[in-house]
Amino acid sequence: MMLPTHALVGMALSLPVAVAVPELAPAAILGGFAGGVLPDLDLYAGHRRTLHFPTLYPLAAVPVSLLALVRPEPATVAAAFVVIGAAAHCLMDIYGGGLELRPWEGTSERAVYDHVSRKWRRPRRVVRYDGSKGDLAISAGVAVPLLAFVEWPLLALIVIALAVGTVYALLRRRLASLAPIVFGAVPEPLEQYVPERYSEE
């Protein structure tokens, strides 16, 4: 799924804490946002493998969340939602399309690499691909309660994420056609950082 969806879901997961304990709302919401974004920082370095841990993040979420319950402080709550958001991100990617330039074609059987089993989890394609109508619907669906409960300036994060997601969804298929052209013009010393799927014809 697209990055804005992951960011919004991470933030939405923090809403119960944010509403119940308003003084911890900024830490919880920002933690969820950071966790939702974190795994995709590997986009140009082994995407869906380097920072994606579909088994380890959920396991790590248990002790970190317990610590936040025992010591509910901004740092512990933020840390808990970073891990929870990252766990949700990796699990969501399994239910999306494969790791390929045009995931709507369904040619890849790689969704997320599982470091515990040392193999790729296959894509379930419940949401056909990142930027699909279904993906955008999830973004919009989780944005609604966030827009109702979150205050400025954190509200700006939600509006920006939803706007970026909408534009991306509208342009997604065109971007797949442009990627080989754009990344084909990358200078030779930087070619090693271009994911293989971006040079697909």
GUVEX-685359 format. One record per residue: chain; x, y, z of N, C-alpha, C in turn; residue number from 1. Coordinates in nm, 3 decimals, decimal comma. Atoms other than C-alpha are relative to their C-alpha. Layout:
# residues N
PT  chain      npx      npy      npz     capx     capy     capz      cpx      cpy      cpz  resi
PT      A        X        Y        Z        X        Y        Z        X        Y        Z   NUM
...
***
This chain:
# residues 201
PT  chain      npx      npy      npz     capx     capy     capz      cpx      cpy      cpz  resi
PT      A    0,084   -0,119    0,000    0,000    0,000    0,000    0,088    0,125    0,000     1
PT      A   -0,080   -0,122    0,013    0,107    0,359   -0,048    0,036    0,058    0,137     2
PT      A   -0,052   -0,056   -0,124    0,303    0,548    0,215   -0,102    0,084    0,076     3
PT      A    0,099   -0,076   -0,076    0,023    0,796    0,301   -0,100   -0,089    0,074     4
PT      A    0,091    0,091   -0,069   -0,206    0,503    0,386    0,066   -0,055    0,126     5
PT      A   -0,072    0,051   -0,116    0,058    0,355    0,616    0,011    0,105    0,110     6
PT      A   -0,013   -0,108   -0,098    0,112    0,692    0,784   -0,132    0,027    0,071     7
PT      A    0,131   -0,027   -0,058   -0,260    0,750    0,837   -0,048   -0,113    0,089     8
PT      A    0,038    0,114   -0,084   -0,319    0,399    0,970    0,078    0,002    0,130     9
PT      A   -0,081   -0,010   -0,122   -0,030    0,440    1,214   -0,055    0,105    0,095    10
PT      A    0,058   -0,106   -0,083   -0,184    0,764    1,337   -0,135   -0,043    0,057    11
PT      A    0,134    0,042   -0,045   -0,534    0,613    1,357    0,009   -0,102    0,113    12
PT      A   -0,016    0,099   -0,107   -0,407    0,327    1,574    0,025    0,066    0,136    13
PT      A   -0,030   -0,071   -0,125   -0,301    0,586    1,832   -0,122    0,075    0,056    14
PT      A    0,115   -0,082   -0,041   -0,646    0,750    1,854   -0,058   -0,037    0,137    15
PT      A    0,056    0,029   -0,132   -0,777    0,555    2,157    0,080    0,062    0,115    16
PT      A   -0,085   -0,061   -0,103   -0,479    0,670    2,365   -0,010    0,152   -0,008    17
PT      A    0,005   -0,145    0,017   -0,491    1,021    2,219   -0,129    0,059    0,057    18
PT      A    0,129   -0,050   -0,049   -0,860    1,059    2,308   -0,011   -0,021    0,152    19
PT      A    0,012    0,031   -0,142   -0,837    0,892    2,651    0,096    0,082    0,086    20
PT      A   -0,101   -0,074   -0,077   -0,521    1,074    2,762    0,051    0,115   -0,088    21
PT      A   -0,033   -0,110    0,093   -0,512    1,408    2,574    0,142    0,053    0,012    22
PT      A   -0,136   -0,053   -0,015   -0,178    1,513    2,722    0,105   -0,087   -0,070    23
PT      A   -0,091    0,090    0,071   -0,019    1,211    2,550   -0,032   -0,009   -0,150    24
PT      A    0,043    0,006    0,140   -0,196    1,271    2,219    0,111    0,033   -0,100    25
PT      A   -0,105   -0,030    0,099    0,095    1,442    2,037    0,104   -0,112   -0,012    26
PT      A   -0,100    0,108    0,002    0,341    1,167    2,137   -0,056   -0,123   -0,070    27
PT      A    0,061    0,119    0,059    0,099    0,889    2,040   -0,019    0,017   -0,150    28
PT      A    0,029   -0,023    0,142   -0,002    1,043    1,706    0,129    0,009   -0,082    29
PT      A   -0,127   -0,011    0,071    0,352    1,138    1,603    0,074   -0,133   -0,003    30
PT      A   -0,060    0,134   -0,002    0,475    0,794    1,711   -0,063   -0,090   -0,104    31
PT      A    0,070    0,081    0,100    0,208    0,627    1,497    0,036    0,041   -0,141    32
PT      A   -0,040   -0,051    0,131    0,296    0,849    1,203    0,141   -0,048   -0,036    33
PT      A   -0,138    0,042    0,024    0,670    0,775    1,236    0,009   -0,150   -0,025    34
PT      A   -0,001    0,145    0,019    0,606    0,403    1,271   -0,060   -0,042   -0,132    35
PT      A    0,061    0,031    0,129    0,380    0,400    0,968    0,092    0,027   -0,117    36
PT      A   -0,093   -0,039    0,107    0,651    0,565    0,760    0,131   -0,080    0,005    37
PT      A   -0,132    0,060   -0,023    0,960    0,392    0,907    0,041   -0,113   -0,096    38
PT      A   -0,047    0,109    0,086    0,967    0,065    0,707    0,032    0,041   -0,143    39
PT      A   -0,023   -0,040    0,140    0,952    0,246    0,373    0,124    0,087   -0,019    40
PT      A   -0,127   -0,070    0,015    1,278    0,428    0,445    0,103   -0,088   -0,072    41
PT      A   -0,089    0,091    0,074    1,433    0,123    0,277   -0,032   -0,001   -0,150    42
PT      A    0,046   -0,003    0,140    1,278    0,222   -0,059    0,113   -0,017   -0,100    43
PT      A   -0,112    0,008    0,095    1,618    0,257   -0,228    0,114   -0,089    0,052    44
PT      A   -0,103    0,090   -0,054    1,805   -0,005   -0,024   -0,066   -0,130    0,046    45
PT      A    0,063    0,128   -0,033    1,639   -0,346   -0,041   -0,142    0,017    0,049    46
PT      A    0,137   -0,031   -0,041    1,276   -0,233   -0,034   -0,078   -0,124    0,040    47
PT      A    0,083    0,103   -0,062    1,040   -0,442    0,177    0,083   -0,117    0,054    48
PT      A   -0,087    0,101   -0,060    1,339   -0,632    0,312    0,088    0,060    0,110    49
PT      A   -0,097   -0,057   -0,094    1,586   -0,402    0,487   -0,065    0,046    0,130    50
PT      A    0,066   -0,052   -0,120    1,346   -0,230    0,730   -0,139   -0,057    0,022    51
PT      A    0,130    0,065   -0,016    1,040   -0,453    0,694    0,019   -0,129    0,081    52
PT      A   -0,011    0,117   -0,087    1,002   -0,706    0,976   -0,141   -0,045    0,042    53
PT      A    0,140    0,035   -0,027    0,652   -0,863    0,961   -0,020   -0,090    0,122    54
PT      A    0,011    0,082   -0,121    0,726   -1,100    1,250    0,059    0,072    0,120    55
PT      A   -0,071   -0,060   -0,112    0,970   -0,903    1,464   -0,067    0,126    0,055    56
PT      A    0,068   -0,121   -0,052    0,779   -0,572    1,484   -0,119   -0,036    0,089    57
PT      A    0,111    0,036   -0,089    0,460   -0,736    1,619    0,047   -0,058    0,133    58
PT      A   -0,053    0,055   -0,126    0,667   -0,929    1,875    0,056    0,111    0,088    59
PT      A   -0,059   -0,111   -0,076    0,853   -0,614    1,979   -0,106    0,094    0,055    60
PT      A    0,106   -0,090   -0,045    0,525   -0,424    2,012   -0,053   -0,038    0,138    61
PT      A    0,055    0,045   -0,129    0,423   -0,634    2,314    0,076    0,060    0,119    62
PT      A   -0,069   -0,060   -0,115    0,699   -0,537    2,561    0,003    0,153   -0,001    63
PT      A   -0,003   -0,147    0,007    0,718   -0,178    2,435   -0,135    0,058    0,042    64
PT      A    0,134   -0,047   -0,040    0,341   -0,138    2,478   -0,023   -0,019    0,150    65
PT      A    0,012    0,023   -0,144    0,355   -0,291    2,825    0,076    0,106    0,078    66
PT      A   -0,078   -0,105   -0,066    0,626   -0,044    2,921   -0,077    0,132   -0,002    67
PT      A    0,079   -0,123    0,011    0,405    0,243    2,795   -0,119   -0,002    0,096    68
PT      A    0,112    0,011   -0,095    0,117    0,111    3,010    0,048    0,021    0,143    69
PT      A   -0,054   -0,010   -0,135    0,335    0,086    3,319    0,053    0,141    0,027    70
PT      A   -0,056   -0,135   -0,013    0,511    0,418    3,257   -0,051    0,088   -0,114    71
PT      A    0,060   -0,080    0,109    0,277    0,633    3,046    0,058    0,141   -0,009    72
PT      A   -0,066   -0,128    0,022    0,512    0,913    2,946    0,010    0,023   -0,150    73
PT      A   -0,010   -0,025    0,145    0,552    1,085    2,607    0,100   -0,089   -0,072    74
PT      A   -0,103    0,081    0,067    0,872    0,893    2,527   -0,041   -0,146   -0,015    75
PT      A    0,038    0,141    0,007    0,735    0,548    2,610   -0,121   -0,020   -0,091    76
PT      A    0,119    0,010    0,086    0,401    0,612    2,438    0,040    0,017   -0,146    77
PT      A   -0,047   -0,020    0,138    0,573    0,745    2,125    0,073   -0,124   -0,050    78
PT      A   -0,074    0,120    0,039    0,808    0,445    2,119   -0,095   -0,117   -0,030    79
PT      A    0,096    0,108    0,021    0,515    0,205    2,153   -0,070    0,014   -0,134    80
PT      A    0,073   -0,017    0,126    0,331    0,358    1,859    0,091    0,002   -0,123    81
PT      A   -0,093    0,018    0,111    0,643    0,370    1,645    0,004   -0,148   -0,038    82
PT      A   -0,009    0,144    0,027    0,669   -0,007    1,679   -0,134   -0,055   -0,048    83
PT      A    0,134    0,044    0,043    0,291   -0,062    1,648   -0,027    0,044   -0,144    84
PT      A    0,020   -0,050    0,137    0,278    0,157    1,335    0,083   -0,076   -0,101    85
PT      A   -0,087    0,076    0,089    0,573   -0,027    1,181   -0,050   -0,143   -0,020    86
PT      A    0,056    0,136    0,010    0,416   -0,364    1,259   -0,121   -0,001   -0,093    87
PT      A    0,118   -0,009    0,085    0,088   -0,257    1,098    0,040    0,019   -0,146    88
PT      A   -0,049   -0,024    0,136    0,278   -0,131    0,792    0,040   -0,130   -0,067    89
PT      A   -0,050    0,125    0,060    0,451   -0,464    0,731   -0,112   -0,100   -0,025    90
PT      A    0,111    0,093    0,018    0,134   -0,667    0,781   -0,093    0,047   -0,112    91
PT      A    0,083   -0,054    0,107   -0,061   -0,435    0,550    0,061   -0,029   -0,137    92
PT      A   -0,065    0,026    0,129    0,198   -0,481    0,275   -0,023   -0,143   -0,048    93
PT      A    0,029    0,139    0,038    0,129   -0,855    0,281   -0,135   -0,009   -0,070    94
PT      A    0,134    0,004    0,059   -0,234   -0,785    0,194   -0,015    0,089   -0,123    95
PT      A    0,000   -0,081    0,122   -0,139   -0,557   -0,094    0,058   -0,078   -0,116    96
PT      A   -0,058    0,063    0,118    0,025   -0,624   -0,429    0,145   -0,036    0,020    97
PT      A   -0,138    0,043   -0,007    0,368   -0,764   -0,502    0,099    0,113   -0,019    98
PT      A   -0,108   -0,096    0,014    0,702   -0,589   -0,516    0,042    0,007   -0,146    99
PT      A   -0,025   -0,012    0,143    0,701   -0,487   -0,881   -0,044    0,138   -0,046   100
PT      A    0,032   -0,133    0,052    0,673   -0,177   -1,095   -0,149    0,015   -0,031   101
PT      A    0,143   -0,002    0,034    0,321   -0,266   -1,212   -0,072   -0,112    0,074   102
PT      A    0,058    0,108   -0,081    0,165   -0,467   -0,928   -0,139   -0,045   -0,043   103
PT      A    0,132    0,042    0,049   -0,176   -0,474   -1,099    0,011   -0,116   -0,098   104
PT      A   -0,019    0,114    0,090   -0,025   -0,729   -1,340    0,017   -0,130    0,076   105
PT      A   -0,009    0,119   -0,085    0,028   -0,971   -1,051    0,109   -0,097   -0,038   106
PT      A   -0,108    0,090    0,043    0,363   -1,108   -1,168    0,100   -0,031    0,110   107
PT      A   -0,096    0,023   -0,109    0,555   -1,088   -0,838   -0,065   -0,076    0,114   108
PT      A    0,048    0,074   -0,117    0,516   -1,330   -0,550    0,074    0,045    0,125   109
PT      A   -0,070   -0,057   -0,115    0,719   -1,109   -0,318   -0,077    0,119    0,055   110
PT      A    0,069   -0,111   -0,065    0,527   -0,893   -0,074    0,093    0,064    0,103   111
PT      A   -0,088   -0,047   -0,107    0,748   -0,861    0,235    0,092   -0,114    0,039   112
PT      A   -0,095    0,102   -0,042    1,062   -1,045    0,340   -0,013   -0,022    0,151   113
PT      A    0,009    0,036   -0,142    1,031   -1,230    0,672    0,137   -0,051    0,045   114
PT      A   -0,135    0,036   -0,045    1,370   -1,241    0,845    0,001   -0,120    0,093   115
PT      A    0,008    0,115   -0,090    1,250   -1,506    1,090   -0,004   -0,130   -0,079   116
PT      A    0,010    0,121    0,083    1,146   -1,764    0,830    0,099    0,001   -0,116   117
PT      A   -0,099   -0,018    0,107    1,411   -1,629    0,587   -0,059   -0,026   -0,140   118
PT      A    0,062    0,010    0,132    1,171   -1,616    0,297   -0,099    0,114   -0,020   119
PT      A    0,095   -0,106    0,033    0,941   -1,374    0,118   -0,141   -0,048    0,028   120
PT      A    0,144    0,026   -0,013    0,577   -1,361    0,221   -0,065    0,039   -0,132   121
PT      A    0,063   -0,029    0,129    0,355   -1,373   -0,085   -0,110    0,105    0,017   122
PT      A    0,106   -0,102   -0,007    0,114   -1,087   -0,164   -0,139   -0,064   -0,005   123
PT      A    0,137    0,052   -0,003   -0,250   -1,158   -0,079   -0,091    0,076   -0,097   124
PT      A    0,071   -0,082    0,098   -0,374   -0,878   -0,310   -0,145    0,030    0,039   125
PT      A    0,132   -0,046   -0,044   -0,678   -0,789   -0,097   -0,018    0,143   -0,049   126
PT      A   -0,009   -0,131    0,065   -0,583   -0,435   -0,195    0,092   -0,024   -0,119   127
PT      A   -0,071    0,045    0,119   -0,469   -0,488   -0,554    0,139    0,056   -0,016   128
PT      A   -0,132   -0,060    0,012   -0,181   -0,244   -0,554    0,002    0,135    0,070   129
PT      A   -0,014   -0,130   -0,063   -0,044    0,070   -0,393   -0,052    0,108   -0,095   130
PT      A    0,058   -0,105    0,083   -0,237    0,370   -0,517   -0,129   -0,040   -0,069   131
PT      A    0,127    0,043    0,060   -0,542    0,167   -0,618   -0,117    0,072    0,069   132
PT      A    0,118   -0,061   -0,062   -0,896    0,285   -0,544   -0,023   -0,055    0,141   133
PT      A    0,015    0,060   -0,132   -0,909    0,041   -0,254    0,097    0,057    0,101   134
PT      A   -0,103   -0,060   -0,085   -0,588    0,181   -0,112   -0,042    0,140    0,042   135
PT      A    0,044   -0,137   -0,030   -0,719    0,537   -0,136   -0,121   -0,001    0,093   136
PT      A    0,118    0,011   -0,087   -1,046    0,426    0,027    0,041   -0,024    0,145   137
PT      A   -0,049    0,024   -0,136   -0,852    0,297    0,329    0,054    0,130    0,058   138
PT      A   -0,053   -0,130   -0,046   -0,665    0,629    0,353   -0,113    0,093    0,043   139
PT      A    0,112   -0,090   -0,030   -0,990    0,825    0,341   -0,077   -0,048    0,122   140
PT      A    0,075    0,057   -0,111   -1,162    0,588    0,584    0,065    0,024    0,135   141
PT      A   -0,067   -0,022   -0,129   -0,897    0,618    0,855    0,023    0,149    0,027   142
PT      A   -0,019   -0,144   -0,018   -0,858    0,992    0,794   -0,120    0,065    0,067   143
PT      A    0,122   -0,063   -0,052   -1,221    1,065    0,891    0,003    0,013    0,152   144
PT      A   -0,005   -0,019   -0,147   -1,189    0,988    1,266    0,118    0,087    0,043   145
PT      A   -0,114   -0,085   -0,033   -0,847    1,153    1,269   -0,036    0,147   -0,015   146
PT      A    0,040   -0,139    0,023   -0,990    1,472    1,121   -0,097    0,049    0,107   147
PT      A    0,100   -0,037   -0,101   -1,265    1,466    1,385    0,064    0,026    0,137   148
PT      A   -0,055   -0,007   -0,135   -1,037    1,429    1,688    0,134    0,072    0,013   149
PT      A   -0,135   -0,058   -0,010   -0,692    1,565    1,603   -0,006    0,150   -0,023   150
PT      A   -0,002   -0,146    0,008   -0,615    1,932    1,648    0,124    0,049   -0,074   151
PT      A   -0,112   -0,066    0,064   -0,382    2,173    1,471    0,115    0,008    0,100   152
PT      A   -0,056    0,011    0,135   -0,086    2,150    1,399    0,007   -0,143   -0,054   153
PT      A   -0,006    0,140    0,048   -0,104    1,768    1,384   -0,102   -0,026   -0,110   154
PT      A    0,102    0,013    0,103   -0,414    1,807    1,171    0,061    0,020   -0,140   155
PT      A   -0,065   -0,026    0,129   -0,186    1,937    0,894    0,062   -0,127   -0,058   156
PT      A   -0,058    0,127    0,046   -0,010    1,598    0,877   -0,105   -0,087   -0,069   157
PT      A    0,108    0,083    0,054   -0,341    1,425    0,810   -0,045    0,054   -0,136   158
PT      A    0,044   -0,063    0,125   -0,450    1,673    0,543    0,104   -0,020   -0,110   159
PT      A   -0,107    0,017    0,098   -0,112    1,655    0,368    0,008   -0,145   -0,045   160
PT      A   -0,007    0,142    0,036   -0,102    1,273    0,381   -0,115   -0,039   -0,092   161
PT      A    0,116    0,031    0,083   -0,453    1,251    0,236    0,012    0,064   -0,137   162
PT      A   -0,018   -0,069    0,128   -0,373    1,505   -0,036    0,105   -0,071   -0,087   163
PT      A   -0,106    0,070    0,074   -0,050    1,328   -0,135   -0,051   -0,135   -0,049   164
PT      A    0,055    0,129    0,039   -0,229    0,992   -0,136   -0,098    0,010   -0,115   165
PT      A    0,098   -0,020    0,108   -0,506    1,126   -0,359    0,071    0,026   -0,133   166
PT      A   -0,076   -0,031    0,123   -0,261    1,272   -0,612    0,073   -0,125   -0,050   167
PT      A   -0,073    0,122    0,037   -0,053    0,952   -0,607   -0,094   -0,102   -0,065   168
PT      A    0,097    0,096    0,054   -0,362    0,737   -0,665   -0,044    0,040   -0,142   169
PT      A    0,041   -0,048    0,132   -0,463    0,953   -0,962    0,109   -0,022   -0,105   170
PT      A   -0,112    0,009    0,094   -0,116    0,929   -1,118    0,071   -0,135   -0,001   171
PT      A   -0,076    0,122   -0,024   -0,011    0,579   -1,010    0,039   -0,075   -0,127   172
PT      A   -0,032    0,078    0,121   -0,032    0,400   -1,346    0,090    0,077   -0,095   173
PT      A   -0,088   -0,080    0,085    0,130    0,688   -1,532    0,142    0,001    0,055   174
PT      A   -0,133    0,000   -0,062    0,417    0,691   -1,283    0,078   -0,127   -0,034   175
PT      A   -0,067    0,126    0,036    0,491    0,327   -1,366    0,060    0,009   -0,139   176
PT      A   -0,053   -0,017    0,135    0,539    0,425   -1,730    0,118    0,097   -0,004   177
PT      A   -0,106   -0,101   -0,003    0,760    0,721   -1,641    0,127   -0,048    0,072   178
PT      A   -0,115    0,043   -0,082    0,986    0,537   -1,393    0,120   -0,046   -0,081   179
PT      A   -0,118    0,043    0,076    1,207    0,359   -1,649    0,069    0,115   -0,074   180
PT      A   -0,058   -0,115    0,071    1,255    0,688   -1,837    0,079    0,087    0,097   181
PT      A   -0,064   -0,088   -0,099    1,336    0,896   -1,529    0,124   -0,067    0,059   182
PT      A   -0,112    0,067   -0,065    1,556    0,638   -1,357    0,104   -0,051   -0,099   183
PT      A   -0,097    0,036    0,103    1,719    0,544   -1,687    0,099    0,110   -0,026   184
PT      A   -0,088   -0,115    0,020    1,874    0,891   -1,690    0,088    0,027    0,122   185
PT      A   -0,081   -0,018   -0,121    2,037    0,848   -1,348    0,148   -0,018   -0,033   186
PT      A   -0,145    0,014    0,026    2,418    0,903   -1,357    0,053   -0,135    0,047   187
PT      A   -0,053    0,134   -0,026    2,621    0,582   -1,354    0,040   -0,026    0,146   188
PT      A   -0,038    0,027   -0,139    2,763    0,623   -1,000   -0,120   -0,023    0,093   189
PT      A    0,120    0,013   -0,084    2,406    0,636   -0,863   -0,089   -0,117   -0,041   190
PT      A    0,084    0,108    0,050    2,268    0,343   -1,063   -0,020   -0,112    0,102   191
PT      A    0,010    0,108   -0,099    2,337    0,102   -0,777   -0,114    0,022    0,100   192
PT      A    0,108   -0,032   -0,095    2,071    0,281   -0,570   -0,138   -0,005   -0,063   193
PT      A    0,130    0,006    0,069    1,796    0,247   -0,831   -0,054   -0,143    0,010   194
PT      A    0,059    0,134   -0,009    1,566   -0,048   -0,752   -0,019   -0,061   -0,138   195
PT      A    0,011    0,070    0,128    1,557   -0,310   -1,029   -0,134    0,022   -0,068   196
PT      A    0,134   -0,013    0,060    1,183   -0,272   -1,076   -0,018    0,133   -0,071   197
PT      A    0,013   -0,129    0,063    1,230    0,095   -1,173    0,063    0,005   -0,139   198
PT      A   -0,061    0,003    0,133    1,430   -0,004   -1,478   -0,067   -0,103   -0,088   199
PT      A    0,075    0,097    0,081    1,175   -0,259   -1,601   -0,055    0,070   -0,124   200
PT      A    0,059   -0,058    0,124    1,057   -0,206   -1,957   -0,148   -0,033   -0,004   201
***
